[in-house]
Amino acid sequence: MKAVSGAADLNDRPDLLRLATLAKARAFDELRVRHLDRLTRHEDPLERAAVLSMVRRAGAVIVDAGGAVLDPATMGGELVWVVS
């Protein structure tokens, strides 16, 4: 089994490819993560934005282990994502 890194390209992340499929089908309304930086740590901002866009297209929010909610449909959610 190939190790998956949060710094890997989207096409090398089967978990994010699955997320893209689920987002397209609007099959979830909440994405739970341990911490925001566990979703992606890619150096390319467009790769990082692609993950946020998936969640936004699904009409979902991101909830971290501490209970903080990030809504990518809001300006504040986008700002928190970029800063995080």
PyMOL CGO cylinders between C-alpha atoms (Angstrom):
from pymol import cmd
from pymol.cgo import CYLINDER

trace = [
    CYLINDER, 0.00, 0.00, 0.00, 1.34, 3.40, -1.02, 0.3, 1, 1, 1, 1, 1, 1,
    CYLINDER, 1.34, 3.40, -1.02, 1.58, 5.98, 1.75, 0.3, 1, 1, 1, 1, 1, 1,
    CYLINDER, 1.58, 5.98, 1.75, -0.58, 9.06, 1.24, 0.3, 1, 1, 1, 1, 1, 1,
    CYLINDER, -0.58, 9.06, 1.24, 0.74, 12.48, 2.19, 0.3, 1, 1, 1, 1, 1, 1,
    CYLINDER, 0.74, 12.48, 2.19, -1.27, 15.64, 2.69, 0.3, 1, 1, 1, 1, 1, 1,
    CYLINDER, -1.27, 15.64, 2.69, 1.36, 17.36, 0.55, 0.3, 1, 1, 1, 1, 1, 1,
    CYLINDER, 1.36, 17.36, 0.55, 0.66, 15.06, -2.43, 0.3, 1, 1, 1, 1, 1, 1,
    CYLINDER, 0.66, 15.06, -2.43, -1.14, 16.22, -5.57, 0.3, 1, 1, 1, 1, 1, 1,
    CYLINDER, -1.14, 16.22, -5.57, -4.90, 15.78, -5.65, 0.3, 1, 1, 1, 1, 1, 1,
    CYLINDER, -4.90, 15.78, -5.65, -4.64, 13.02, -8.26, 0.3, 1, 1, 1, 1, 1, 1,
    CYLINDER, -4.64, 13.02, -8.26, -2.31, 11.09, -5.95, 0.3, 1, 1, 1, 1, 1, 1,
    CYLINDER, -2.31, 11.09, -5.95, -4.78, 11.23, -3.04, 0.3, 1, 1, 1, 1, 1, 1,
    CYLINDER, -4.78, 11.23, -3.04, -7.47, 8.52, -3.37, 0.3, 1, 1, 1, 1, 1, 1,
    CYLINDER, -7.47, 8.52, -3.37, -9.20, 9.94, -0.31, 0.3, 1, 1, 1, 1, 1, 1,
    CYLINDER, -9.20, 9.94, -0.31, -9.62, 13.34, -1.97, 0.3, 1, 1, 1, 1, 1, 1,
    CYLINDER, -9.62, 13.34, -1.97, -10.65, 11.78, -5.26, 0.3, 1, 1, 1, 1, 1, 1,
    CYLINDER, -10.65, 11.78, -5.26, -13.41, 9.99, -3.35, 0.3, 1, 1, 1, 1, 1, 1,
    CYLINDER, -13.41, 9.99, -3.35, -14.33, 13.27, -1.64, 0.3, 1, 1, 1, 1, 1, 1,
    CYLINDER, -14.33, 13.27, -1.64, -14.64, 14.90, -5.08, 0.3, 1, 1, 1, 1, 1, 1,
    CYLINDER, -14.64, 14.90, -5.08, -17.02, 12.15, -6.19, 0.3, 1, 1, 1, 1, 1, 1,
    CYLINDER, -17.02, 12.15, -6.19, -19.12, 12.51, -3.05, 0.3, 1, 1, 1, 1, 1, 1,
    CYLINDER, -19.12, 12.51, -3.05, -19.13, 16.31, -3.35, 0.3, 1, 1, 1, 1, 1, 1,
    CYLINDER, -19.13, 16.31, -3.35, -20.34, 16.14, -6.94, 0.3, 1, 1, 1, 1, 1, 1,
    CYLINDER, -20.34, 16.14, -6.94, -23.23, 13.96, -5.76, 0.3, 1, 1, 1, 1, 1, 1,
    CYLINDER, -23.23, 13.96, -5.76, -23.82, 16.30, -2.79, 0.3, 1, 1, 1, 1, 1, 1,
    CYLINDER, -23.82, 16.30, -2.79, -23.67, 13.14, -0.67, 0.3, 1, 1, 1, 1, 1, 1,
    CYLINDER, -23.67, 13.14, -0.67, -22.55, 14.81, 2.57, 0.3, 1, 1, 1, 1, 1, 1,
    CYLINDER, -22.55, 14.81, 2.57, -23.32, 17.95, 4.50, 0.3, 1, 1, 1, 1, 1, 1,
    CYLINDER, -23.32, 17.95, 4.50, -20.46, 17.82, 6.96, 0.3, 1, 1, 1, 1, 1, 1,
    CYLINDER, -20.46, 17.82, 6.96, -16.80, 16.83, 6.65, 0.3, 1, 1, 1, 1, 1, 1,
    CYLINDER, -16.80, 16.83, 6.65, -15.20, 15.96, 9.97, 0.3, 1, 1, 1, 1, 1, 1,
    CYLINDER, -15.20, 15.96, 9.97, -11.44, 16.31, 10.31, 0.3, 1, 1, 1, 1, 1, 1,
    CYLINDER, -11.44, 16.31, 10.31, -8.98, 16.07, 13.14, 0.3, 1, 1, 1, 1, 1, 1,
    CYLINDER, -8.98, 16.07, 13.14, -7.47, 19.41, 12.12, 0.3, 1, 1, 1, 1, 1, 1,
    CYLINDER, -7.47, 19.41, 12.12, -7.83, 21.54, 8.98, 0.3, 1, 1, 1, 1, 1, 1,
    CYLINDER, -7.83, 21.54, 8.98, -4.22, 21.03, 7.93, 0.3, 1, 1, 1, 1, 1, 1,
    CYLINDER, -4.22, 21.03, 7.93, -4.79, 17.28, 7.73, 0.3, 1, 1, 1, 1, 1, 1,
    CYLINDER, -4.79, 17.28, 7.73, -6.89, 17.73, 4.58, 0.3, 1, 1, 1, 1, 1, 1,
    CYLINDER, -6.89, 17.73, 4.58, -4.06, 19.16, 2.50, 0.3, 1, 1, 1, 1, 1, 1,
    CYLINDER, -4.06, 19.16, 2.50, -0.67, 20.69, 3.04, 0.3, 1, 1, 1, 1, 1, 1,
    CYLINDER, -0.67, 20.69, 3.04, 0.13, 21.07, -0.65, 0.3, 1, 1, 1, 1, 1, 1,
    CYLINDER, 0.13, 21.07, -0.65, 2.42, 23.98, -1.52, 0.3, 1, 1, 1, 1, 1, 1,
    CYLINDER, 2.42, 23.98, -1.52, 0.24, 25.04, -4.47, 0.3, 1, 1, 1, 1, 1, 1,
    CYLINDER, 0.24, 25.04, -4.47, -2.62, 27.29, -3.32, 0.3, 1, 1, 1, 1, 1, 1,
    CYLINDER, -2.62, 27.29, -3.32, -4.77, 26.06, -6.22, 0.3, 1, 1, 1, 1, 1, 1,
    CYLINDER, -4.77, 26.06, -6.22, -4.49, 22.47, -4.94, 0.3, 1, 1, 1, 1, 1, 1,
    CYLINDER, -4.49, 22.47, -4.94, -5.49, 23.66, -1.45, 0.3, 1, 1, 1, 1, 1, 1,
    CYLINDER, -5.49, 23.66, -1.45, -8.39, 25.67, -2.89, 0.3, 1, 1, 1, 1, 1, 1,
    CYLINDER, -8.39, 25.67, -2.89, -9.62, 22.60, -4.79, 0.3, 1, 1, 1, 1, 1, 1,
    CYLINDER, -9.62, 22.60, -4.79, -10.30, 20.82, -1.49, 0.3, 1, 1, 1, 1, 1, 1,
    CYLINDER, -10.30, 20.82, -1.49, -12.26, 23.76, -0.11, 0.3, 1, 1, 1, 1, 1, 1,
    CYLINDER, -12.26, 23.76, -0.11, -14.18, 23.99, -3.40, 0.3, 1, 1, 1, 1, 1, 1,
    CYLINDER, -14.18, 23.99, -3.40, -15.22, 20.35, -3.13, 0.3, 1, 1, 1, 1, 1, 1,
    CYLINDER, -15.22, 20.35, -3.13, -16.77, 20.94, 0.26, 0.3, 1, 1, 1, 1, 1, 1,
    CYLINDER, -16.77, 20.94, 0.26, -18.39, 24.14, -0.97, 0.3, 1, 1, 1, 1, 1, 1,
    CYLINDER, -18.39, 24.14, -0.97, -19.90, 22.40, -4.03, 0.3, 1, 1, 1, 1, 1, 1,
    CYLINDER, -19.90, 22.40, -4.03, -21.39, 19.78, -1.74, 0.3, 1, 1, 1, 1, 1, 1,
    CYLINDER, -21.39, 19.78, -1.74, -23.08, 22.54, 0.27, 0.3, 1, 1, 1, 1, 1, 1,
    CYLINDER, -23.08, 22.54, 0.27, -21.25, 21.20, 3.32, 0.3, 1, 1, 1, 1, 1, 1,
    CYLINDER, -21.25, 21.20, 3.32, -19.21, 22.54, 6.22, 0.3, 1, 1, 1, 1, 1, 1,
    CYLINDER, -19.21, 22.54, 6.22, -15.96, 21.33, 7.75, 0.3, 1, 1, 1, 1, 1, 1,
    CYLINDER, -15.96, 21.33, 7.75, -15.96, 20.48, 11.45, 0.3, 1, 1, 1, 1, 1, 1,
    CYLINDER, -15.96, 20.48, 11.45, -12.69, 19.92, 13.29, 0.3, 1, 1, 1, 1, 1, 1,
    CYLINDER, -12.69, 19.92, 13.29, -12.12, 17.73, 16.34, 0.3, 1, 1, 1, 1, 1, 1,
    CYLINDER, -12.12, 17.73, 16.34, -12.52, 20.74, 18.63, 0.3, 1, 1, 1, 1, 1, 1,
    CYLINDER, -12.52, 20.74, 18.63, -15.98, 21.44, 17.23, 0.3, 1, 1, 1, 1, 1, 1,
    CYLINDER, -15.98, 21.44, 17.23, -15.00, 24.52, 15.21, 0.3, 1, 1, 1, 1, 1, 1,
    CYLINDER, -15.00, 24.52, 15.21, -17.12, 24.86, 12.07, 0.3, 1, 1, 1, 1, 1, 1,
    CYLINDER, -17.12, 24.86, 12.07, -15.75, 26.26, 8.83, 0.3, 1, 1, 1, 1, 1, 1,
    CYLINDER, -15.75, 26.26, 8.83, -18.35, 27.16, 6.22, 0.3, 1, 1, 1, 1, 1, 1,
    CYLINDER, -18.35, 27.16, 6.22, -16.60, 27.49, 2.84, 0.3, 1, 1, 1, 1, 1, 1,
    CYLINDER, -16.60, 27.49, 2.84, -19.62, 29.34, 1.43, 0.3, 1, 1, 1, 1, 1, 1,
    CYLINDER, -19.62, 29.34, 1.43, -18.77, 32.37, 3.57, 0.3, 1, 1, 1, 1, 1, 1,
    CYLINDER, -18.77, 32.37, 3.57, -16.01, 34.95, 3.27, 0.3, 1, 1, 1, 1, 1, 1,
    CYLINDER, -16.01, 34.95, 3.27, -14.98, 34.14, 6.85, 0.3, 1, 1, 1, 1, 1, 1,
    CYLINDER, -14.98, 34.14, 6.85, -14.71, 30.45, 6.02, 0.3, 1, 1, 1, 1, 1, 1,
    CYLINDER, -14.71, 30.45, 6.02, -12.48, 31.16, 3.04, 0.3, 1, 1, 1, 1, 1, 1,
    CYLINDER, -12.48, 31.16, 3.04, -10.31, 33.44, 5.14, 0.3, 1, 1, 1, 1, 1, 1,
    CYLINDER, -10.31, 33.44, 5.14, -9.90, 30.86, 7.92, 0.3, 1, 1, 1, 1, 1, 1,
    CYLINDER, -9.90, 30.86, 7.92, -9.00, 28.22, 5.30, 0.3, 1, 1, 1, 1, 1, 1,
    CYLINDER, -9.00, 28.22, 5.30, -6.32, 30.42, 3.72, 0.3, 1, 1, 1, 1, 1, 1,
    CYLINDER, -6.32, 30.42, 3.72, -4.81, 31.43, 7.04, 0.3, 1, 1, 1, 1, 1, 1,
    CYLINDER, -4.81, 31.43, 7.04, -4.87, 27.89, 8.41, 0.3, 1, 1, 1, 1, 1, 1,
]
cmd.load_cgo(trace, "trace")
